[in-house]
């Protein structure tokens, strides 16, 4: 039952991605490619002071990479840099099985991916791009 719900959440984000597009003159524009499967994502973000005022993504790839990017944009919008960093670290530790996913959370839909190690990279691609963009001075 939960598995069905999770599949629906992933497919909803894949078919109707939130915040897909580009941002003119972004503070962060980071493109990452997963050479194992060909997924690619570009993450764009604008900051107003310390807060993420806008975040979008582009690219192409499997349902997991695209749905995860969509979820990430919703998750990081309005967050401070510190809170965004914490969200990214938390998500990545959930994807490696170090911490549990909160059950009542869209991101929990991605927890089944943990059983397929080669797919973890798909789920974390956009998150890694955002983190790299912030670390590179965005």
SEMIVO-581913 format. One record per residue (C-alpha): residue number from 1; residue in three letters; x, y, z. Coordinates in Angstrom, 2 decimals. Example, Ala and Ser with C-alpha at 12.3 -4.5 7.8 and 13.67 -1.06 7.14 Angstrom:
node seq=1 | type=Ala | px=12.30 | py=-4.50 | pz=7.80
node seq=2 | type=Ser | px=13.67 | py=-1.06 | pz=7.14
! end
This chain:
node seq=1 | type=Unk | px=0.00 | py=0.00 | pz=0.00
node seq=2 | type=Unk | px=2.71 | py=2.50 | pz=1.00
node seq=3 | type=Unk | px=4.79 | py=1.38 | pz=-1.96
node seq=4 | type=Unk | px=1.92 | py=2.24 | pz=-4.30
node seq=5 | type=Unk | px=1.56 | py=5.66 | pz=-2.71
node seq=6 | type=Unk | px=5.30 | py=6.27 | pz=-3.05
node seq=7 | type=Unk | px=5.21 | py=5.30 | pz=-6.73
node seq=8 | type=Unk | px=2.33 | py=7.74 | pz=-7.26
node seq=9 | type=Unk | px=4.26 | py=10.56 | pz=-5.56
node seq=10 | type=Unk | px=7.34 | py=9.92 | pz=-7.71
node seq=11 | type=Unk | px=5.28 | py=9.75 | pz=-10.90
node seq=12 | type=Unk | px=3.37 | py=12.90 | pz=-9.99
node seq=13 | type=Unk | px=6.61 | py=14.87 | pz=-9.57
node seq=14 | type=Unk | px=8.01 | py=13.31 | pz=-12.75
node seq=15 | type=Unk | px=4.96 | py=14.04 | pz=-14.90
node seq=16 | type=Unk | px=4.17 | py=17.43 | pz=-13.32
node seq=17 | type=Unk | px=7.53 | py=18.72 | pz=-12.11
node seq=18 | type=Unk | px=7.50 | py=21.67 | pz=-9.76
node seq=19 | type=Unk | px=9.79 | py=24.60 | pz=-10.56
node seq=20 | type=Unk | px=11.12 | py=23.27 | pz=-13.87
node seq=21 | type=Unk | px=12.82 | py=25.99 | pz=-15.88
node seq=22 | type=Unk | px=15.69 | py=28.44 | pz=-15.81
node seq=23 | type=Unk | px=16.48 | py=31.58 | pz=-13.84
node seq=24 | type=Unk | px=18.08 | py=34.62 | pz=-15.47
node seq=25 | type=Unk | px=21.34 | py=35.68 | pz=-13.78
node seq=26 | type=Unk | px=21.18 | py=33.04 | pz=-11.04
node seq=27 | type=Unk | px=23.46 | py=33.00 | pz=-8.00
node seq=28 | type=Unk | px=23.84 | py=29.27 | pz=-8.56
node seq=29 | type=Unk | px=23.87 | py=27.51 | pz=-11.91
node seq=30 | type=Unk | px=25.29 | py=24.03 | pz=-11.54
node seq=31 | type=Unk | px=25.13 | py=21.26 | pz=-14.13
node seq=32 | type=Unk | px=25.82 | py=17.65 | pz=-13.15
node seq=33 | type=Unk | px=25.76 | py=14.50 | pz=-15.20
node seq=34 | type=Unk | px=25.45 | py=10.93 | pz=-13.98
node seq=35 | type=Unk | px=27.70 | py=9.09 | pz=-16.46
node seq=36 | type=Unk | px=26.36 | py=5.71 | pz=-15.34
node seq=37 | type=Unk | px=22.89 | py=6.31 | pz=-16.75
node seq=38 | type=Unk | px=23.07 | py=9.59 | pz=-18.69
node seq=39 | type=Unk | px=20.81 | py=11.55 | pz=-16.33
node seq=40 | type=Unk | px=21.66 | py=15.22 | pz=-16.26
node seq=41 | type=Unk | px=20.40 | py=18.11 | pz=-14.25
node seq=42 | type=Unk | px=21.05 | py=21.82 | pz=-14.05
node seq=43 | type=Unk | px=20.05 | py=23.54 | pz=-10.83
node seq=44 | type=Unk | px=19.46 | py=27.30 | pz=-10.67
node seq=45 | type=Unk | px=19.01 | py=29.34 | pz=-7.51
node seq=46 | type=Unk | px=18.64 | py=32.94 | pz=-6.46
node seq=47 | type=Unk | px=19.31 | py=34.21 | pz=-2.98
node seq=48 | type=Unk | px=17.83 | py=37.24 | pz=-1.29
node seq=49 | type=Unk | px=20.29 | py=37.90 | pz=1.49
node seq=50 | type=Unk | px=20.65 | py=34.52 | pz=3.17
node seq=51 | type=Unk | px=17.43 | py=32.97 | pz=1.86
node seq=52 | type=Unk | px=16.76 | py=30.89 | pz=-1.25
node seq=53 | type=Unk | px=14.29 | py=33.16 | pz=-3.03
node seq=54 | type=Unk | px=13.92 | py=31.00 | pz=-6.13
node seq=55 | type=Unk | px=15.13 | py=27.59 | pz=-7.23
node seq=56 | type=Unk | px=14.51 | py=25.80 | pz=-10.52
node seq=57 | type=Unk | px=15.93 | py=22.85 | pz=-12.38
node seq=58 | type=Unk | px=16.30 | py=21.60 | pz=-15.90
node seq=59 | type=Unk | px=17.66 | py=18.47 | pz=-17.48
node seq=60 | type=Unk | px=16.53 | py=15.05 | pz=-18.45
node seq=61 | type=Unk | px=16.69 | py=11.62 | pz=-16.99
node seq=62 | type=Unk | px=14.81 | py=8.88 | pz=-15.25
node seq=63 | type=Unk | px=11.70 | py=9.39 | pz=-13.15
node seq=64 | type=Unk | px=13.75 | py=9.16 | pz=-9.97
node seq=65 | type=Unk | px=16.27 | py=11.89 | pz=-10.84
node seq=66 | type=Unk | px=13.60 | py=14.26 | pz=-12.18
node seq=67 | type=Unk | px=11.12 | py=13.66 | pz=-9.34
node seq=68 | type=Unk | px=13.85 | py=14.11 | pz=-6.76
node seq=69 | type=Unk | px=14.91 | py=17.41 | pz=-8.37
node seq=70 | type=Unk | px=11.30 | py=18.59 | pz=-8.28
node seq=71 | type=Unk | px=10.97 | py=17.64 | pz=-4.60
node seq=72 | type=Unk | px=14.26 | py=19.35 | pz=-3.83
node seq=73 | type=Unk | px=13.11 | py=22.68 | pz=-5.30
node seq=74 | type=Unk | px=9.99 | py=22.60 | pz=-3.13
node seq=75 | type=Unk | px=12.05 | py=21.64 | pz=-0.10
node seq=76 | type=Unk | px=14.75 | py=24.33 | pz=-0.40
node seq=77 | type=Unk | px=12.56 | py=27.29 | pz=-1.43
node seq=78 | type=Unk | px=12.65 | py=29.99 | pz=1.25
node seq=79 | type=Unk | px=15.32 | py=28.23 | pz=3.31
node seq=80 | type=Unk | px=18.44 | py=29.96 | pz=4.65
node seq=81 | type=Unk | px=21.78 | py=28.72 | pz=3.33
node seq=82 | type=Unk | px=22.37 | py=26.90 | pz=6.60
node seq=83 | type=Unk | px=18.92 | py=25.26 | pz=6.53
node seq=84 | type=Unk | px=19.38 | py=24.29 | pz=2.85
node seq=85 | type=Unk | px=22.74 | py=22.71 | pz=3.68
node seq=86 | type=Unk | px=21.11 | py=20.81 | pz=6.54
node seq=87 | type=Unk | px=18.28 | py=19.58 | pz=4.26
node seq=88 | type=Unk | px=20.79 | py=18.38 | pz=1.65
node seq=89 | type=Unk | px=22.94 | py=16.58 | pz=4.23
node seq=90 | type=Unk | px=19.83 | py=15.04 | pz=5.78
node seq=91 | type=Unk | px=18.51 | py=13.83 | pz=2.44
node seq=92 | type=Unk | px=21.87 | py=12.35 | pz=1.47
node seq=93 | type=Unk | px=22.18 | py=10.54 | pz=4.81
node seq=94 | type=Unk | px=18.68 | py=9.10 | pz=4.32
node seq=95 | type=Unk | px=19.70 | py=7.90 | pz=0.85
node seq=96 | type=Unk | px=22.69 | py=6.07 | pz=2.31
node seq=97 | type=Unk | px=20.53 | py=4.53 | pz=5.05
node seq=98 | type=Unk | px=22.28 | py=6.40 | pz=7.88
node seq=99 | type=Unk | px=19.05 | py=8.07 | pz=9.02
node seq=100 | type=Unk | px=15.37 | py=7.24 | pz=8.62
node seq=101 | type=Unk | px=12.96 | py=9.04 | pz=6.33
node seq=102 | type=Unk | px=10.10 | py=10.82 | pz=8.09
node seq=103 | type=Unk | px=7.04 | py=8.82 | pz=7.01
node seq=104 | type=Unk | px=4.69 | py=11.71 | pz=6.29
node seq=105 | type=Unk | px=7.00 | py=13.29 | pz=3.78
node seq=106 | type=Unk | px=7.13 | py=13.24 | pz=-0.03
node seq=107 | type=Unk | px=10.85 | py=12.47 | pz=0.18
node seq=108 | type=Unk | px=9.97 | py=9.16 | pz=1.86
node seq=109 | type=Unk | px=8.74 | py=8.09 | pz=-1.58
node seq=110 | type=Unk | px=12.39 | py=7.84 | pz=-2.59
node seq=111 | type=Unk | px=13.41 | py=5.49 | pz=0.21
node seq=112 | type=Unk | px=12.81 | py=2.39 | pz=-1.92
node seq=113 | type=Unk | px=15.70 | py=3.57 | pz=-4.08
node seq=114 | type=Unk | px=18.11 | py=2.59 | pz=-1.28
node seq=115 | type=Unk | px=17.61 | py=-1.06 | pz=-2.30
node seq=116 | type=Unk | px=19.17 | py=-0.22 | pz=-5.69
node seq=117 | type=Unk | px=22.58 | py=1.33 | pz=-5.01
node seq=118 | type=Unk | px=23.09 | py=2.35 | pz=-8.63
node seq=119 | type=Unk | px=19.91 | py=4.46 | pz=-8.42
node seq=120 | type=Unk | px=20.96 | py=6.43 | pz=-5.34
node seq=121 | type=Unk | px=23.06 | py=8.63 | pz=-7.61
node seq=122 | type=Unk | px=19.92 | py=9.40 | pz=-9.63
node seq=123 | type=Unk | px=18.04 | py=10.49 | pz=-6.52
node seq=124 | type=Unk | px=20.88 | py=12.66 | pz=-5.19
node seq=125 | type=Unk | px=21.97 | py=14.28 | pz=-8.50
node seq=126 | type=Unk | px=20.07 | py=17.58 | pz=-8.11
node seq=127 | type=Unk | px=20.89 | py=17.77 | pz=-4.40
node seq=128 | type=Unk | px=24.60 | py=17.36 | pz=-5.16
node seq=129 | type=Unk | px=24.36 | py=20.06 | pz=-7.85
node seq=130 | type=Unk | px=22.76 | py=22.53 | pz=-5.43
node seq=131 | type=Unk | px=25.35 | py=21.75 | pz=-2.75
node seq=132 | type=Unk | px=28.23 | py=22.11 | pz=-5.21
node seq=133 | type=Unk | px=26.81 | py=25.43 | pz=-6.39
node seq=134 | type=Unk | px=26.67 | py=26.74 | pz=-2.81
node seq=135 | type=Unk | px=30.18 | py=25.43 | pz=-2.06
node seq=136 | type=Unk | px=31.53 | py=27.06 | pz=-5.22
node seq=137 | type=Unk | px=30.44 | py=30.45 | pz=-3.95
node seq=138 | type=Unk | px=26.84 | py=30.65 | pz=-5.17
! end
